[in-house]
Amino acid sequence: MTKVENLSDMYRICERKKMKGDNIVLSRILGISQSAAFFRYKRGVPQAVKIMYNIIMAREELIERYTKEVEEENLQKEKERVFVV
């Protein structure tokens, strides 16, 4: 995941990777309604776009980190099962 500084690149990435709950998180951070947050983001208000980008990047980092942990745990359990049998 490469961090970008250009607002239009951030917006483009957000449009590709945005998920349903991201707008809810954006509205909570901005302290405004979901529809107001959505329209600020859609209009390209820099603050809203940057926050949405950070929400998406943080979510992807969490998913990646915990997916690796779970895979490692499952692999370890599988190895333990093989030795028990």
Backbone as a printed PyTorch tensor [residue, N CA C, xyz], in Angstrom:
tensor([[[  0.8320,  -1.1790,   0.0000],
         [  0.0000,   0.0000,   0.0000],
         [  0.8790,   1.2460,   0.0000]],

        [[  0.8640,   1.9240,  -1.0890],
         [  1.6730,   3.1200,  -1.2260],
         [  0.8710,   4.3380,  -0.7950]],

        [[  1.4740,   5.1390,   0.0530],
         [  0.8260,   6.3830,   0.4690],
         [  0.9780,   7.3980,  -0.6570]],

        [[ -0.1030,   8.1140,  -0.9440],
         [ -0.0640,   9.1520,  -1.9690],
         [ -0.3750,  10.5000,  -1.3360]],

        [[  0.0940,  11.5530,  -1.9570],
         [ -0.1240,  12.9070,  -1.4450],
         [ -1.1270,  13.6740,  -2.2980]],

        [[ -1.2730,  13.3010,  -3.5540],
         [ -2.1360,  14.0030,  -4.4870],
         [ -3.6030,  13.7220,  -4.1730]],

        [[ -4.3920,  14.7730,  -4.0130],
         [ -5.7950,  14.6380,  -3.6350],
         [ -6.6020,  13.8520,  -4.6700]],

        [[ -6.3490,  14.0880,  -5.9490],
         [ -7.1040,  13.3690,  -6.9790],
         [ -6.7540,  11.8820,  -6.9810]],

        [[ -5.4930,  11.5460,  -6.6920],
         [ -5.1130,  10.1360,  -6.5800],
         [ -5.7880,   9.4960,  -5.3730]],

        [[ -5.8310,  10.2380,  -4.2600],
         [ -6.5170,   9.7350,  -3.0660],
         [ -7.9800,   9.4470,  -3.3740]],

        [[ -8.6250,  10.3810,  -4.0490],
         [-10.0430,  10.2240,  -4.3810],
         [-10.2500,   8.9980,  -5.2670]],

        [[ -9.3990,   8.8360,  -6.2790],
         [ -9.5210,   7.7030,  -7.1890],
         [ -9.3590,   6.3760,  -6.4510]],

        [[ -8.3870,   6.3150,  -5.5480],
         [ -8.1760,   5.1010,  -4.7560],
         [ -9.3880,   4.8300,  -3.8720]],

        [[ -9.8930,   5.8730,  -3.2480],
         [-11.0720,   5.7290,  -2.3820],
         [-12.2650,   5.1980,  -3.1580]],

        [[-12.4740,   5.7090,  -4.3570],
         [-13.6110,   5.2630,  -5.1600],
         [-13.5180,   3.7770,  -5.4890]],

        [[-12.3100,   3.2830,  -5.6810],
         [-12.1350,   1.8640,  -5.9920],
         [-12.3020,   0.9740,  -4.7700]],

        [[-11.8730,   1.4560,  -3.5960],
         [-11.7740,   0.5820,  -2.4330],
         [-12.7940,   0.8690,  -1.3390]],

        [[-13.6290,   1.8680,  -1.5280],
         [-14.5760,   2.2810,  -0.5030],
         [-15.5760,   1.1630,  -0.2070]],

        [[-15.9000,   1.0020,   1.0810],
         [-16.8830,   0.0160,   1.5110],
         [-18.0180,   0.7260,   2.2400]],

        [[-19.0930,   0.0060,   2.4320],
         [-20.3150,   0.5800,   2.9900],
         [-20.1010,   1.3550,   4.2910]],

        [[-19.4000,   0.8140,   5.2350],
         [-19.2440,   1.4310,   6.5450],
         [-18.2880,   2.6130,   6.5850]],

        [[-17.5140,   2.8140,   5.5270],
         [-16.5310,   3.9000,   5.5240],
         [-17.1920,   5.2660,   5.6580]],

        [[-18.3390,   5.4460,   5.0330],
         [-19.0370,   6.7290,   5.1180],
         [-19.5410,   6.9870,   6.5360]],

        [[-19.9240,   5.9360,   7.2320],
         [-20.3710,   6.0790,   8.6220],
         [-19.2040,   6.5530,   9.4830]],

        [[-18.0460,   5.9410,   9.2970],
         [-16.8570,   6.3430,  10.0550],
         [-16.4920,   7.7890,   9.7260]],

        [[-16.5390,   8.1490,   8.4550],
         [-16.2410,   9.5220,   8.0370],
         [-17.1740,  10.5120,   8.7280]],

        [[-18.4520,  10.1980,   8.7630],
         [-19.4160,  11.1110,   9.3910],
         [-19.1610,  11.2450,  10.8870]],

        [[-18.7790,  10.1480,  11.5380],
         [-18.4680,  10.2010,  12.9760],
         [-17.2430,  11.0700,  13.2310]],

        [[-16.2260,  10.9330,  12.4110],
         [-15.0070,  11.7260,  12.5750],
         [-15.2950,  13.2080,  12.3550]],

        [[-16.0600,  13.5140,  11.3110],
         [-16.3660,  14.9110,  11.0030],
         [-17.4250,  15.5020,  11.9330]],

        [[-18.1630,  14.6330,  12.6150],
         [-19.2020,  15.1050,  13.5210],
         [-20.4080,  15.6690,  12.7950]],

        [[-20.7070,  15.0910,  11.6320],
         [-21.8440,  15.5440,  10.8320],
         [-22.6540,  14.3310,  10.3930]],

        [[-23.7980,  14.5760,   9.7550],
         [-24.6420,  13.4680,   9.3060],
         [-23.9370,  12.6810,   8.2000]],

        [[-24.4190,  11.4520,   7.9950],
         [-23.8280,  10.6090,   6.9620],
         [-23.9890,  11.2280,   5.5810]],

        [[-25.1590,  11.8150,   5.3230],
         [-25.3730,  12.4080,   3.9970],
         [-24.4670,  13.6210,   3.7900]],

        [[-24.2890,  14.4440,   4.8250],
         [-23.4000,  15.6070,   4.7050],
         [-21.9610,  15.1570,   4.4720]],

        [[-21.5430,  14.1180,   5.1910],
         [-20.1860,  13.5930,   5.0150],
         [-20.0120,  13.0400,   3.6080]],

        [[-21.0160,  12.3140,   3.1270],
         [-20.9730,  11.7410,   1.7830],
         [-20.8130,  12.8410,   0.7340]],

        [[-21.6050,  13.8900,   0.8530],
         [-21.5480,  14.9480,  -0.1520],
         [-20.2640,  15.7680,  -0.0590]],

        [[-19.7290,  15.9390,   1.1360],
         [-18.4280,  16.6180,   1.2480],
         [-17.3610,  15.8040,   0.5250]],

        [[-17.3980,  14.4980,   0.7520],
         [-16.4420,  13.6200,   0.0870],
         [-16.6460,  13.6660,  -1.4290]],

        [[-17.8910,  13.5430,  -1.8780],
         [-18.1910,  13.5230,  -3.3110],
         [-17.8170,  14.8340,  -3.9970]],

        [[-17.9370,  15.9480,  -3.2900],
         [-17.5480,  17.2440,  -3.8590],
         [-16.0320,  17.4150,  -3.8750]],

        [[-15.3310,  16.5260,  -3.2090],
         [-13.8730,  16.5850,  -3.1940],
         [-13.3080,  17.5580,  -2.1760]],

        [[-14.0610,  17.7960,  -1.0930],
         [-13.5500,  18.6590,  -0.0250],
         [-12.2850,  17.9910,   0.5240]],

        [[-11.1490,  18.6880,   0.4710],
         [ -9.8680,  18.0620,   0.8360],
         [ -9.8780,  17.3390,   2.1850]],

        [[-10.4420,  17.9440,   3.2050],
         [-10.4740,  17.3160,   4.5260],
         [-11.2030,  15.9700,   4.4670]],

        [[-12.3530,  15.9280,   3.8120],
         [-13.1490,  14.7010,   3.7300],
         [-12.4330,  13.6280,   2.9160]],

        [[-11.8170,  14.0240,   1.8150],
         [-11.1110,  13.0520,   0.9710],
         [ -9.9160,  12.4670,   1.7170]],

        [[ -9.1480,  13.3070,   2.3930],
         [ -7.9790,  12.8260,   3.1380],
         [ -8.3850,  11.8840,   4.2660]],

        [[ -9.4500,  12.2280,   4.9720],
         [ -9.9140,  11.3580,   6.0530],
         [-10.4010,  10.0310,   5.4910]],

        [[-11.1810,  10.0590,   4.4070],
         [-11.6740,   8.8270,   3.7880],
         [-10.4920,   7.9670,   3.3480]],

        [[ -9.4910,   8.5730,   2.7650],
         [ -8.3020,   7.8420,   2.3300],
         [ -7.6320,   7.1600,   3.5210]],

        [[ -7.4850,   7.8820,   4.6130],
         [ -6.8590,   7.3030,   5.8060],
         [ -7.6990,   6.1930,   6.4130]],

        [[ -9.0190,   6.3220,   6.3780],
         [ -9.9140,   5.2620,   6.8600],
         [ -9.6700,   3.9910,   6.0550]],

        [[ -9.6430,   4.1310,   4.7460],
         [ -9.4770,   2.9730,   3.8610],
         [ -8.0960,   2.3390,   4.0360]],

        [[ -7.0580,   3.1480,   4.1040],
         [ -5.7010,   2.6120,   4.2740],
         [ -5.5590,   1.8930,   5.6200]],

        [[ -6.1260,   2.4700,   6.6680],
         [ -6.0530,   1.8360,   7.9930],
         [ -6.8010,   0.5080,   7.9920]],

        [[ -7.9740,   0.4790,   7.3450],
         [ -8.7450,  -0.7660,   7.2720],
         [ -7.9510,  -1.8350,   6.5410]],

        [[ -7.3430,  -1.4740,   5.4250],
         [ -6.5790,  -2.4550,   4.6550],
         [ -5.3690,  -2.9680,   5.4320]],

        [[ -4.7100,  -2.0900,   6.1670],
         [ -3.5750,  -2.5180,   6.9900],
         [ -4.0220,  -3.4950,   8.0710]],

        [[ -5.1510,  -3.2020,   8.7150],
         [ -5.6840,  -4.1080,   9.7420],
         [ -6.0210,  -5.4710,   9.1530]],

        [[ -6.6980,  -5.4650,   8.0210],
         [ -7.0760,  -6.7230,   7.3770],
         [ -5.8330,  -7.5250,   7.0190]],

        [[ -4.8560,  -6.8690,   6.4420],
         [ -3.6250,  -7.5550,   6.0440],
         [ -2.8980,  -8.1440,   7.2520]],

        [[ -2.7620,  -7.3360,   8.3070],
         [ -2.0390,  -7.7950,   9.5020],
         [ -2.7460,  -8.9780,  10.1530]],

        [[ -4.0520,  -8.8660,  10.3700],
         [ -4.7570,  -9.9320,  11.0670],
         [ -4.9560, -11.1610,  10.1950]],

        [[ -5.0480, -10.9890,   8.8990],
         [ -5.1290, -12.1410,   8.0080],
         [ -3.8620, -12.9710,   8.1180]],

        [[ -2.7110, -12.3030,   8.1430],
         [ -1.4400, -13.0200,   8.2920],
         [ -1.3770, -13.7490,   9.6270]],

        [[ -1.8070, -13.0750,  10.7000],
         [ -1.7940, -13.7090,  12.0230],
         [ -2.6770, -14.9470,  12.0460]],

        [[ -3.8740, -14.8270,  11.4950],
         [ -4.8090, -15.9550,  11.4890],
         [ -4.2500, -17.0930,  10.6430]],

        [[ -3.6800, -16.7720,   9.4920],
         [ -3.0900, -17.8090,   8.6420],
         [ -1.9610, -18.5380,   9.3690]],

        [[ -1.1200, -17.7870,  10.0730],
         [ -0.0240, -18.4020,  10.8200],
         [ -0.5510, -19.2920,  11.9390]],

        [[ -1.5800, -18.8180,  12.6540],
         [ -2.1790, -19.6280,  13.7190],
         [ -2.7840, -20.9030,  13.1500]],

        [[ -3.4880, -20.7860,  12.0330],
         [ -4.1040, -21.9580,  11.4160],
         [ -3.0530, -22.9470,  10.9320]],

        [[ -1.9640, -22.4370,  10.3900],
         [ -0.8820, -23.2990,   9.9330],
         [ -0.2600, -24.0350,  11.1150]],

        [[ -0.0540, -23.3250,  12.2130],
         [  0.5070, -23.9400,  13.4160],
         [ -0.4260, -25.0240,  13.9560]],

        [[ -1.7280, -24.7350,  13.9930],
         [ -2.7000, -25.7310,  14.4620],
         [ -2.7010, -26.9540,  13.5610]],

        [[ -2.5900, -26.7280,  12.2560],
         [ -2.5640, -27.8310,  11.3060],
         [ -1.3210, -28.6910,  11.5290]],

        [[ -0.1840, -28.0670,  11.7900],
         [  1.0450, -28.8180,  12.0620],
         [  0.9010, -29.6370,  13.3370]],

        [[  0.2830, -29.0490,  14.3650],
         [  0.0790, -29.7660,  15.6240],
         [ -0.8420, -30.9590,  15.4220]],

        [[ -1.8680, -30.8050,  14.5870],
         [ -2.7960, -31.8980,  14.3150],
         [ -2.1010, -33.0410,  13.5950]],

        [[ -1.1990, -32.7150,  12.6950],
         [ -0.4790, -33.7360,  11.9340],
         [  0.3880, -34.5620,  12.8680]],

        [[  1.0320, -33.9350,  13.8420],
         [  1.8890, -34.6600,  14.7680],
         [  1.0940, -35.5150,  15.7460]],

        [[ -0.1210, -35.1170,  16.0770],
         [ -0.9390, -35.8610,  17.0290],
         [ -1.4470, -37.1480,  16.4060]],

        [[ -1.7700, -37.1350,  15.1530],
         [ -2.3670, -38.2880,  14.4830],
         [ -1.4110, -39.3950,  14.3000]]])
